[in-house]
């Protein structure tokens, strides 16, 4: 840390939040008393770090500024991944407490400022190493078709454990429900392909990529801060707006008043509902497939490879962070639920007028609940 970022850390604590299997985060204190978020990831988050740095330099409220390394970039290559350090944002986590009407309005203002910000035009090929903009809307490094094939193989292997009686209860429940879910995923993929074929041209803007309440911290002054720019991308604004409505947090559905406040903060804009639905299909499929893969593969979060590089010698060794199979099953089930992204997108697709593009101003719709397809742990 001293060599790459000019900091001496005197304390570091592994931060257990999040479900990203490719990242490790510490809350660290430097010898000058400042508190930092130290992150190591296998993912290529260079554009997100560059975007966050550019936004902070433009005095954008609610965006923490990544520290530059000795190379002049807001990251350093360490142990096969990227290491970054950002000021720690003290405050309450919006995922736990929700947002007030004023905070929803401020979040809308912040997202609009991100969408209007251009971190640099005309990047040359040499700029790729400095974090050239990622294009497209998929977040996972593995293509969904390949990942689905891997999950199918894992399900086949798990069936043998189910038949022998040795399977984990959550895995047993998952395997029993997989055929019905697989059919829903196929239908979502067909819908995404059809909507992509019929799409209209769109303006690409700077997007956070994952602006749900799990990535929002509210400071004592009531200012929402957006953290974790790992999924940042140049894409149509609907990539971000779908994370607000319909949203991905099935246990924290915003009210109509919440979304009206957000819309006032964001300001007048035309929203392409077909594009929201297409991106919603892609996100729902990805979330389902990645959660299924983690549940069946039982992968651990990386920890040991970078601990020595990022943490001070006094820090306690970090043990791998894993989500239990029951937790992952609950997450999977939630995505499929009427309040989950897959359930909401399916319902809106069914309600969508055929043959007409759907677009309009940013406004709130609270659809009725849809029939539930559930994979439950009945053991």
N, C-alpha and C positions, 0 to 999 in steps of 0.2 A: 504494500500500500504506500509506503514511503517512496519507493522507487518510481512507481507509476503515477501516483496522484499527489505526492508531496505531503502526505498526512501520516501522523503517528497515532495509531489506535491504541487506547489503553483499556478498552472493554468492548466486547461484542457478544450479543445474544442472538441466537438463532430465532428468526421470526417464523411462527408456524402457520400464518394465514395463507390462503390461496390453495388452488388445486393444480398448479402447473408442475408436472413431473419433470420438467426440464430446467427448473430454476431453483436457486437457493437465495434466501434473503436474510441479512443480519441487521439488527439495530445496533449501531456502533457509536462509540464516543471517542473523539480524538483528544489529544493532550491539551488542546486549547478550550475544551469544554463543549465544543459543538457536537450535535447529534446527527448521525448520517444513516441513510438507507444504503446498505452495500448489497449489490446484487450480482450474482454470477448466473449465466444462462447458456445453454447450448444453442438457443435460438438466435437467429440473426435479427437483432433488435436495433441495428445501427440507424435506420431511418427514424425510428421512434425517438431515440436519444437525440439525434440531430434536430428533429422537429421540436422536442421539448426544450432543448437549449435555445433554439431560435425564438420560440414563443416567449420564454423567460427573458431573453435579451430585449424583446420588444415590450417588456413590462406588462405582459398579460397576467392579470390577476388569476390566481388559482392554478398555476403551473410551476412546480419546483424545478430549479435549474440544475441539470447535471454538471458535475465538476469536470473540467478538462484534465486529461492525462498529459504526460510529458510530450506525447505526440501531437498535442493540440486538438485531439478528438475527445468526445465525451465517453470514451470507453477505452479499455485495454484488453488485448488478447492474452488470456491466461488459461493454461491447462485445457486447451481445446474448446474454450468458450469465450464469452465476452464478460468482462468485469466492469461495472459502473458504480458510481457513488453520487448520491443525490441528498440534499438536505432532508432530514426526517421531518415530516409534517405532523405536528402535534395537534390533536383534536379528536372529535368523536367520529367513529366510523358510521357512515350513512347506512350501511347494510344493517347495522344493529338498531339504529335510532330512527331511521327515516329522515325526511327533509321537511322543513316547514314550507309554507307557500313562498316566502321570500327567498328561501334557499333553492327551491325549484326554479324560481325566476332567475336567480343568479347562475344556476347551472345551465339554463338555456342561453343566457348571455355568453357564458364561457364557451359553450360548444359552438355558438355562432362565430366567435372570435377565432377559434381554431379553424373552422371551415373557411374563413376569409383570409387566413394567413398562408403565405407562400414562402417556404423556407429557402427557396432558391430556384430560379428557372435555368433551363438550358444546361443541365448537368452533362458533362462529358463522360466518356466511358471510364476515364481515370477517376471520376468522382464516385464510382461504385464502392471503392474502398473507404470512402468518407461517409457512406451510408446513403446510397441513391434510393429514391422512392420505391418502395415495394408496390407493385400493381396487383390488381385482382382482389378478391374478397375472402379467399380461403386463408385460414390462419395456420392450419396444421402443416407440418413439413412433409407428411406422407399423403399422397393423393387418396381421396376418399374411396376410389374403386379398389385400390390396393389394400387399404385398411379394412374395408368390408370383407375382402377375401381372407385377410388374416383373422378377422373376428369369426368368420364362418369356420375356419380351421380350428380355432380355439374352442368354439362351441362343439365341434365334432369330438375333439379330445375330451372336453368336459363331460360329454354324454357317457363316456366309458366310466368316469368317476361316479356319475349319477347312478348308473346301473349297478355299480359295485357297492353303492351305499356310502362311499367315502367322500362325496362332494360336500363342500361348504354349503350350508343352507341357502345363502344368498345366491351362490352359483347355481344350485339346483333350481331355484325359482326363476333365475334368469334364463336358463336353458329351456325350461318349460314354456316360457313366454316368447322366446326369440322368433319362432316362425311368424307370429302375428306382427311383431315389430318389424321384422324384415320386409313384410308386405307393405307396411306403412312407409318405410324408408324408400322402397321402390317407387311408391306413388309420389313421394316428395321429390325424388330425383326426376321423375317424368314431368312434374309440374315446373320444376326449376328449368328444365331444358326447354319446355314450351314457352315459358315467360322470357327466357333469354333469346329464343328465336324471334319473338315478337317485340323485343325491346326497342325503345326509341333512343336516339343519341342523348348522352348525358355529359354534363360538365364534371370533371374530376376535381376534388378539393382535398385539402389536408384533413384526414380523419384520425381521431384517436384510435378507433378500431374496436374498443371494448368499454364504452362509457356507462356501464351499469353501476348501481350503487355500491357494489363491492369494491369499486375502484375510486370511490369518492370519500374524502375526509373533510370534515367541516371544522374550521378553526374557531377560536373563541369569539371572533368578530362576526361569525356567521357566513364566512366566505367558503364556498365549496372548492376543494382542490382536487383536480384529476391526477391520479398517480398511475403508474404502470403503462407507459406508452409502447409496450412491446409489440402490440398489434397495429401500430400506426400504419397508414397506407394512404396513397393518393387514389381516391375512388369517389363515386357519387355520394352525396351527403347522406343518402338513405342507409348507407352502411352503418353510420352512427345512430341515426334516428330510430332505426328498428330496435336498438338496444334500450330505448326509452319507451316506445310504444310500437309493437306489442311487448317488447322487453324479454329478458331471459331469466329473471329471478321470480320463479313461480311462487315463492313464499313471501314475496314483497311486491304485490301488485299495486302500482300507484293508482290513486283515485282520480276521478274526472277533474276534480279541483287541482290536484297536483299537476296533471298534464296540461291543464289550461294555464297554470302559472308558468310552466316550462315554455309553452308556446308563446306567451307574452314576452318572456325573456329572449327567446330565439328570434322572434320577429316574423314578419310576413314572409312566406316562402311557398313555392309550389312543391308538393310532395307527390312523387310518382308511387301510387299504392302498389302497382304491379311490380315495381322495382323493390319496394319494401317486402312484398311477398316472396319474390325470388331470392333476395338475400336472406330472408327468414328461413326459406327452405334449406339453403346452403348451410346456414348456421345451425339449424336444428339437426340436420344430418350429421354435421361434423361433431356437434356436442354429443349426440347419441353414440356415434361410432367410437369416438375417442374414449368416452366413459366406459363403453362396453369393453374396449380393448384393455383399459387399465384394470377393470374388474377381473377379467379372465386371465390376464397375463401376470397380475400381481406385481407390477413393477414398483421399485422403490425410487424415491426422489434422490438425485445426486447430492452427495454431501462431502465425502472424504477427499475427493480429488482437488478441491479448491480451498478447503478449510485452512490449510497452512498458509496459503497465499493471501487470503482475505482477512483472516482473523488474527488478533495479537496472540502471542504465546500464552498469555494468561487465560485466554478464553477456553471454556470447557469444550471437549470434543463434541461435535454435533452428530447425533444419531440420525439415521434416515427418517424422513417424515413420510408416513404412509397413511392413506385413507383406508378405513376398513371396508371389507366387501359389503357390509350392510349399509355403510354410508354411500358407497358408490351406487348400490342398487336403489337407494332412496333418491339419489340425484337423477339416475336414469329414469326412474318412475316419474319423478317430478317433471322432467322435460316432456314426457308423454301425456301428462295430465291435462285437464281442460284449462288450467292456468299456466301450463308450461308452453314453451315456444312452439313445439310440434303441434300440440292441441289447438293453440290459437291460430297458427298458420293454416292448418287443415280446415278449421271452421271458416276462416275468411276466404279461403279458396272456394269452399262450397257455396258461400254467399255471393261471390264475385259474379257480376253480370258477364255473360259470355259475349265475346266479340267486340267489347268496348274497352279501351284503355282506361284505367282508373287513376285519376289524379285529382289533386285539390289542395287547398291551403292546409297548413299544419293545424289540425284540430283533433279533438278527442272522441273516440268511440269506445264504448264499453260493451262489447258483444256478450251475448248470452253464453252460458256454459255449454260445452259439447259433450257427447257421450265419451266415456272414459275407457281407454284400453290400458290396463295396468299390469305391470309385473310386480308382484308383491312377494315378500318373504313370509310364507305361511307357516314356516317351521317354528 
